[in-house]
Amino acid sequence: MDRAEQIKSHVNQMKEDGKYHEQIKISEDATGYSYEVLFKPYISSALSEIWVEDPYIRHTHQLYNFLRFCEMLLKSCGKVTKINLLTSQDEGDNTQQSSALSELRDSLGGHGVTLDVQYSSTIHDREIRFDNGWIIKIGRGLDYFKKPKGRFSIGYCDYDLRYCQETSVDIFHTKHTKTL
């Protein structure tokens, strides 16, 4: 227990000194990197608003990824009141995207959470920001999982068991970032 307190104190001191940066490298076919594993350490009881910038929340599997991310937020922090999504519109038929996001907006509303969706045709980078100061940049955004081999394959439902695509995750705290 003393060691855990020392590590916590060290991380807090690094944040104060402006030296906190963590990078997680997810290798090809790795498992054990669910949204809970990646994001939960940065979710505090003070978290109430989240900004997700990901240009690829368009197709069915990407929409399900965003849904699972929202579910993780609700389970991990009971005080989330607003989720902001900036994405791009499906260039073909955006009916499914609009319908799915509208349904998710209604469902989140039933849990006291507002979903604000904005679209950008120029967005490219992927970033998740928490109002408690944490910024998480994932090279592939929320879509770093491989397609399961079948609907009854291990990893279909549990993302901790789902194979991943190679990507990097960078974690910063806004207290130590410069805005130009």
C-alpha positions, 0 to 999 in steps of 0.5 A: 500500500505504501508503494501505491501511495508513493507512485500516486505522489510521484505522478502528481508531482510529475503533473505539477512539474509539467512532465507528465506524458504517458505513451501506450503502444498497442501492438498488432493482435494484442488483447487486454485494451478495452476502453475501461483499461485505457480510459478509466485511470483518467476518469475521476468523480469530478468528470462531467463533460467529454469531447470526442473528436474522431472523423470516423464515427460513421459506419456500423462498427464505428457507431457501436464503438462510440456506443460502448465508449459512452456506456463505459463513461456511464458505468465509470463516472456517475456525474457525466452530464455532456458528451460532445462528438465532432466527427465527419458525415458519411459521404454516401448515405448518412441516414444510418449515421444520423439515425444511430446518433439520434437514437444514442442521443435519446438513450443518453438523455434518459440517463441525464446525459446530453449528446451534442454532435457536430460535423466537420469535413476537415477533421483528421486528428483523433482526440478525447478530452475530459473536463478534469484536464486529461487529453488522450490521443489515439492514432486510430481513434476509437476504432483500434479493434479488429473485426472478430472472426464471427458473431460467436467468437471470443472477443465479440462482446468483451473488448478486453478479449478482442484483438487490436490493431497496432496503434499508439495512445498518448496521454497528457494533462492540459495543465501542461500543454501550450495553446497557441 
